[in-house]
Amino acid sequence: MTNDDIWKSRLAANDPASVSLPPGDGPRHFAFHPNARWLYSLQEESSTLVRFDYDAANGTLTPKQTISSLPSGFQGTDYTSEVMVSASGRFVYTANRLHDGISIFSVDPSGELTYVAEEWTRGDYPRSFNIDPTGNYFYSCNQRGDAITTFRINPRTGRLFFTGQYTAVGTPSSIVFLDLR
């Protein structure tokens, strides 16, 4: 394919062109599993995580599981903000803004999620987070707390352990890593 071909290309709606979620769920972010067979969609308003099977040949999504992003028994208002799959594909992480926590889910061989734990961000309103390129550290952008907090990741369990490091940043909303190689 030449550059001219690319510029002449057109997007076309798939059939079906969309996938339905319950009204008011408010899909916010999504992340593909490293195997590219599963997609995890985080719903901002319902604080749920939906696992879809992805058929690359047909470009279709089939919902398979819906799980709360909050600990069992939580009552109150919450808005999710971020979802990420670990590079190993063994864990999925979500941020809960008003609950100020990061939920950790394990991923079984079929893509099913199991709630593992939640870790308090040591901040206020986790808007975003990221895992460093080594996969050893997790950084939470606490937007209303004016800080980024750092956690060590247990590679066996996916659990997060606070390192004690706060980095002062005015209303952080995103963190990315630059590869300097």
C-alpha positions in Angstrom: 0.0 0.0 0.0 1.4 3.4 -1.0 1.0 6.7 0.8 -1.5 7.7 -2.0 -3.6 4.6 -1.2 -3.6 5.5 2.5 -4.9 9.0 1.8 -7.6 7.6 -0.5 -8.7 5.0 2.1 -12.1 5.5 3.7 -13.5 4.2 7.0 -16.7 2.2 6.8 -19.1 1.2 9.5 -18.8 -2.4 10.6 -21.9 -4.6 10.7 -22.9 -4.3 13.5 -21.5 -0.8 13.8 -21.7 -0.7 17.6 -22.1 -2.8 20.7 -24.8 -2.0 23.3 -24.2 -1.4 27.0 -26.9 -0.6 29.6 -28.2 3.0 29.3 -26.3 5.3 31.7 -23.2 3.1 32.0 -21.1 5.8 30.4 -18.2 3.9 28.7 -15.1 5.9 29.4 -11.9 4.1 28.5 -11.0 0.7 27.1 -7.9 -1.5 26.9 -7.0 -4.5 24.8 -5.4 -7.5 26.4 -1.9 -8.2 25.0 -3.3 -11.3 23.2 -5.7 -8.9 21.2 -8.6 -11.4 21.8 -10.2 -9.5 24.7 -11.2 -5.9 25.3 -11.9 -4.5 28.7 -14.3 -1.4 28.8 -14.6 0.7 31.9 -18.0 2.4 32.5 -17.6 5.7 34.3 -21.1 6.1 35.6 -21.9 2.5 36.7 -18.3 1.8 38.0 -18.3 -1.5 36.1 -15.7 -3.2 33.9 -17.0 -5.2 30.9 -15.0 -7.9 29.2 -15.6 -8.5 25.5 -14.4 -11.2 23.2 -12.9 -9.5 20.1 -13.2 -11.1 16.7 -10.5 -9.4 14.7 -11.6 -11.0 11.4 -15.0 -9.5 11.7 -14.2 -6.5 13.9 -16.9 -7.5 16.4 -17.2 -7.4 20.2 -19.2 -9.8 22.2 -19.9 -9.0 25.9 -18.9 -11.8 28.2 -18.6 -10.5 31.7 -19.6 -7.4 33.8 -17.9 -6.9 37.1 -18.0 -4.0 39.6 -14.8 -1.9 39.8 -15.5 -1.3 43.5 -15.0 -3.5 46.6 -18.0 -5.6 47.6 -20.4 -3.7 49.8 -19.3 -0.2 48.7 -22.2 2.3 48.8 -21.9 5.8 47.6 -21.0 7.8 44.6 -18.0 6.9 42.4 -16.8 7.6 38.9 -14.2 5.5 37.2 -11.4 7.0 35.2 -8.8 4.7 33.8 -8.3 1.0 32.9 -5.0 -0.7 32.0 -3.9 -4.3 31.4 -0.5 -5.3 32.7 2.1 -6.2 30.0 2.0 -9.8 31.2 -1.8 -9.8 30.7 -2.3 -11.4 34.1 -3.9 -8.3 35.7 -6.3 -5.5 35.0 -6.3 -2.2 37.0 -9.0 0.4 37.3 -9.2 3.8 39.0 -12.2 4.8 41.1 -12.2 8.6 41.6 -14.5 9.4 44.5 -13.5 6.2 46.3 -9.8 7.1 45.7 -8.7 3.6 45.0 -7.2 1.4 42.4 -8.9 -2.0 41.9 -6.9 -5.0 40.9 -8.3 -7.9 38.9 -6.7 -11.2 37.9 -7.2 -12.5 34.4 -7.8 -16.3 34.0 -6.9 -18.2 30.8 -10.3 -17.5 29.3 -10.1 -13.7 29.9 -12.5 -13.8 32.9 -11.8 -11.3 35.6 -11.7 -11.9 39.4 -11.5 -9.1 41.9 -8.3 -9.3 43.8 -8.1 -6.2 46.0 -8.2 -2.4 46.1 -5.3 -0.1 47.1 -5.9 3.4 48.4 -4.1 5.9 46.2 -2.9 8.0 49.2 -4.4 10.9 47.2 -7.6 12.5 46.1 -9.4 11.8 42.8 -7.1 9.4 40.8 -7.7 10.8 37.3 -5.1 8.6 35.6 -2.4 6.1 36.2 0.4 4.2 34.4 2.8 1.4 34.9 6.5 2.1 34.2 8.1 0.3 31.3 9.8 -2.3 33.6 6.4 -3.3 35.0 7.7 -2.9 38.5 6.1 0.5 39.5 2.6 1.9 39.3 2.0 5.7 39.4 -1.3 7.3 40.3 -2.1 10.8 39.2 -4.2 12.2 42.1 -5.8 15.2 40.4 -7.3 17.0 43.4 -4.4 15.9 45.7 -1.8 17.7 43.6 0.5 14.7 43.7 1.6 11.5 41.9 2.0 8.6 44.3 4.2 5.6 43.6 3.6 1.9 44.3 5.6 -1.2 43.8 3.8 -4.0 41.9 3.9 -7.6 43.1 4.4 -9.5 39.9 2.9 -12.7 41.3 -0.3 -11.2 42.8 -0.7 -7.9 40.9 -1.1 -6.1 44.3 0.2 -2.6 44.8 2.4 -1.5 47.8 2.9 2.2 48.5 6.6 3.2 48.4 6.1 6.3 50.5 6.9 8.5 47.5 4.7 11.5 46.8 5.7 13.7 43.8 4.1 17.2 44.0 2.4 18.1 40.7 -0.4 20.6 40.3 -3.6 18.8 39.3 -1.9 15.8 37.5 -4.2 14.3 34.9 -2.0 12.0 32.9 1.4 10.3 33.1 3.3 8.8 30.2 6.8 7.4 29.8 9.3 8.4 27.2 11.6 5.8 25.8 15.1 7.4 25.7 16.8 4.5 23.9 
